Amino acid sequence: MTRFDAEVGVVGVGTMGAQTMWQLARRGVSAIGFEQFAPGHDRSGAGGESRLFRTAYLEGSHYVPLLRRSRAEWERLGADTGVRLLHMTGGLMIGTDGSTFLESVGRSIAEHGIDHEFLDTDALRSRYPQHAVRAGDVAYLDHESGYLRPELAVALAASEAERLGGVVHRRARVTEIRMTDAAVEVHTDERVFRFPRLVVSAGVWTSQLLPGITPLHEVIRIVMTWFPTATPERFTEDVFPIFVRQSDGFDISGWPSIDGATVKIGLNNGWDRVADPDLLDRTPPDALFDEVRDAIRALVPGVVPEVVRAGVYMDGYTADHDAFVGPLGWDDRVTVLGGFSGHGFKLAPAMGIVAADLATAGATDLPAAFLDPSRFSVNVTAADRLRFGRRVSR
Ligand SMILES: Cc1cc2nc3c(=O)[nH]c(=O)nc-3n(C[C@H](O)[C@H](O)[C@H](O)COP(=O)(O)OP(=O)(O)OC[C@H]3O[C@@H](n4cnc5c(N)ncnc54)[C@H](O)[C@@H]3O)c2cc1C
């Protein structure tokens, strides 16, 4: 009989993996996580000090139940660790009246009764003078929005999991995953670990670990930029909510000042592909700086339009920009989570619950079926068959 190392293995203890570990540990399920760096590192999806938490979701109202469950879990993790991870500043969604963007936000609000205010052009101008409001600009102020502290959140979810009995191997790079009849094997330089169930939450490295059999479409490099302000008191979180703004041909997001000296504002587009995540070029492109400086000059005049800090990160994208979360069609002992397409951080607690549910019970009550990886077809080659071993049909 096979001796397993734990009930569940988790490959990648980043944003999603740390949440999965925490959820498993809370249920008393034994789990071993493998992280090539250490939880909370800033070398892939989760760096850069802050992440938007939005509930009036422009990506679709079907996300709202997952977002509300995530909010409750973020607050629980904060309460359990005594650290404030989620700052509910409210969120301004600023755009042109009647735009697809605001219609989509409005649909989430209407369908789910999200606590909000609608600000017409004059109200927006007088309440938020930090924004240069254009004729025709209006906004929803979503009171169920704010920001998260990503490095802290990942590190604390992992340490909470460990406190409750989970095991995290740091600086433990998984070199291979194999599926045999007896077990799902995780190979590291140290040894081979065997599990009855495996969760793969390896972010942008998913395609390296499971080449050919997951629907990760591309890896995208995303650059964050910080600007100084001479009036930091105008950008504190009590007076300056997080925002997403589509005005004047620009598409930007911003956060209140965390350090009392700079404001992080970034473009929501203009990103490029990463051929190999191990060789990410961390030098930000100059052209991008020019564009974001133009946006700052036009839209947020109280901020000095000079980039004084930049951070380069990356995320995995799918073809439809919704993640894949569910059993690997190749072998349903393996649950994969990936392709969060630039908007997954806020959802991580709900994704951790789904992964823990699937790994332990094979089903979940959370409304996440729209993320099932089987909506994509993957072309499995003969070489893939040889590489990964047995296929279990669903
Ligand atoms: C710059 C930027 C801004 C963003 N802004 C927002 C935002 O405002 N709001 C929002 O909700 N989302 C946002 N996102 C998206 C969100 O941060 C990502 O979707 C999310 O962090 C992805 O989580 P992940 O677990 O898939 O990847 P990661 O957090 O990168 O985790 C994957 C982990 O797997 C580990 N790993 C990989 N391969 C191996 C291996 N072989 N062995 C061991 N370990 C391995 C990696 O080291 C890593 O720790 C943003 C993303 C970026 C890049």
The ligand as a Gaussian input file, in Angstrom:
#p B3LYP/6-31G(d) Opt

LIG

0 1
 C        1.141000      44.168000     -11.032000
 C       -0.128000      43.426000     -10.758000
 C       -1.228000      44.112000     -10.274000
 C       -2.391000      43.430000      -9.967000
 N       -3.430000      44.110000      -9.421000
 C       -4.490000      43.437000      -8.930000
 C       -5.471000      44.099000      -8.169000
 O       -5.388000      45.304000      -7.934000
 N       -6.496000      43.350000      -7.665000
 C       -6.599000      42.021000      -7.889000
 O       -7.542000      41.406000      -7.411000
 N       -5.658000      41.357000      -8.612000
 C       -4.621000      42.031000      -9.114000
 N       -3.637000      41.372000      -9.792000
 C       -3.759000      39.944000     -10.036000
 C       -3.318000      39.090000      -8.876000
 O       -2.271000      39.682000      -8.137000
 C       -2.904000      37.733000      -9.444000
 O       -3.978000      37.242000     -10.230000
 C       -2.600000      36.729000      -8.346000
 O       -1.617000      37.230000      -7.477000
 C       -2.132000      35.409000      -8.985000
 O       -2.012000      34.450000      -7.956000
 P       -1.329000      33.035000      -8.232000
 O       -1.420000      32.273000      -6.968000
 O       -1.896000      32.459000      -9.471000
 O        0.205000      33.380000      -8.564000
 P        1.390000      33.712000      -7.543000
 O        0.915000      34.583000      -6.440000
 O        2.507000      34.186000      -8.380000
 O        1.726000      32.313000      -6.907000
 C        2.309000      31.249000      -7.610000
 C        3.371000      30.674000      -6.707000
 O        3.830000      29.420000      -7.198000
 C        5.216000      29.354000      -6.925000
 N        5.782000      28.357000      -7.830000
 C        5.699000      28.352000      -9.178000
 N        6.329000      27.283000      -9.693000
 C        6.817000      26.583000      -8.646000
 C        7.567000      25.378000      -8.558000
 N        7.942000      24.692000      -9.633000
 N        7.898000      24.932000      -7.336000
 C        7.520000      25.623000      -6.206000
 N        6.835000      26.789000      -6.252000
 C        6.470000      27.255000      -7.459000
 C        5.682000      30.762000      -7.215000
 O        6.955000      31.047000      -6.657000
 C        4.572000      31.580000      -6.601000
 O        4.828000      31.891000      -5.244000
 C       -2.468000      42.044000     -10.177000
 C       -1.384000      41.349000     -10.705000
 C       -0.215000      42.024000     -10.986000
 C        0.950000      41.258000     -11.505000

